[in-house]
């Protein structure tokens, strides 16, 4: 969603954008953005092995995403045209950095961060409950992410971070590199007049992508914490979003009180049919895009205290906060039938966010920073280029 919004916003701001990415068979919200200023090179054949990546210098995602046809196409694109800027979208596209630096020395290189991976991956490796061999591999992969993201930040001309916390992390990580904060926009439905009534199902919804191990962990932990209190109180749980059929079926068998709808054309019908949207993120950090879906669909948001990063919300008056998952489940049971309270939360959050998340501003902001760099307002001294041990790319996102 963030990649799509940035591509469209840059194009709308007047930039000609060419995206290099892996081919994906999706339609609707998952289809590649279309605009007169946008063109694409999509490559197939992604078949990288996580096991082989253990011995590689790159973290697993970057190693797998930077192999084969996408590397060949990147070389071709860099040799056929002089680009004003090359945007490395997400740390897992970091495999591309040495290629870009060697073949397009005149281009401004932007690291478009989705999350402070150097920090987040270490936290995930430490907290996930796995066997000792798996935890060792996660720790090893996390350290490779630290090395890759450090190189990205130090060799890029500009780092774009989503949250203020991530921006501060990158400024400490690479003090010589300019860092800007560029939060997501929102261009979906806005329902300011929606009200929660006694006819609204006593249901909470969890929306998002459950393809990453950290997101799966967060979901399972919340379902474990809420199983007894929700079953006792007669509260339904609706999970909707992207997930493999295997994960969905395993989770459904373990938690039969939970409804699971995956890979649906739109999440809107599910958000419209619930009383509370839940963000149970213990691991993963960063900005929670699902929060904007909840707020603008008129859903009160229940979340852990640390999951509001980047949102202009007051934890006391705009959301249902809790310090841990057990407390979060208990608080939801406590307030789910307090309709005036839920309606006040919904209205407060909508008002605070209404003018803060416009995609049209994001591309203009990034182009403005690129212009400042072009005029010489940037690094005070060049960073020496390290040996080309690492490269950039996340195949599922435009590079």
MONOR-V996418 format. One line per field, one symbol per residue. ss: DSSP state (h for helix, s for strand, l for the rest). phi: phi as a letter, one per 40 degrees, with the letter a starting at -180 (. if undefined). psi: psi as a letter, one per 30 degrees, with the letter a starting at -180 (. if undefined). A space follows every 50 residues. Layout:
ss->???
phi->???
psi->???
This chain:
ss->lhhhhhhhhhhhllllsssssslllllhhhlllllllssssssllllllh hhhllllllhhhhhhlllhhhhhhhhhhhhllllssssslhhhsllhhhh hhhllllsssssllllhhhhhhhhhhhllllhhhhhhhhhhhhhhhhhhh hhhhhllssssllhhhhhhhhhhllllsssslllllllllllllllllll llssssssslllhhhhhhhhhhhhhhhhhhhhhllsssssssllhhhhhh hhhhlllssssslllllhhhhllllsssslllllllllhhhhhhhhllls sssshhhhlllllllllllsssllhhhhhhhhhhhlllhhhhhhhhhhhh hhhlllllhhhhhhhhhhhhhhhhlllllllllllllllllslllllll
phi->.cddccccccccchccbbbbaccbcbbgcccccbadcbbbbbbbgcacbc cccdcccccdcccccbbgccccccdcccccacccabbccgdcccdcddcc cccbcccccbcccbaccdcccccccccccbcdcccccccccccccdcccc cdcccccabbbcbccccccccccaccbcbbbaccbabccbbcccbbbccc dcbbbbbibbccdcccddccccccccdccccccgccbbbaicaccccccc ccccbccccbbbfccacddcccbacabbbcccbhggccdcdcdccccgbc bbacdccbdgccbcccbbabcacaccccccccdcbcbccccccccdcccc cccdbcbbcdcccccccccccccccgcaccacccccdccbabibdcbcb
psi->eeeeeeeeeeefffkkkkkklkkkillbfflkkklfgklkjkkagjhlke effeflflleeeeefglbeeeeeeeeefffkjkekkkjjkefgfffeeee eefiffkkkkjjkflieeeeeeeeeefkjlleeeeeeeeeeeeeeeeeee eeefflfkkjleleeeeeeeeeeiffkkklkillakgakkifgklklffk kiklkjkakhfkeeeeeeeeeeeeefeeeeeefhklkkkkaklleeeeee eeeeiffkkjjlhlekfeeeefhlfkkkjhjeleaakjefeeeeefghkk kkllegggkfkhkjffffljllfleeeeeeeeeeffgieeeeeeeeeeee eefegfikeffeeeeeeeeeeeeeggjbkfkkkkklkiflllkjfglk.
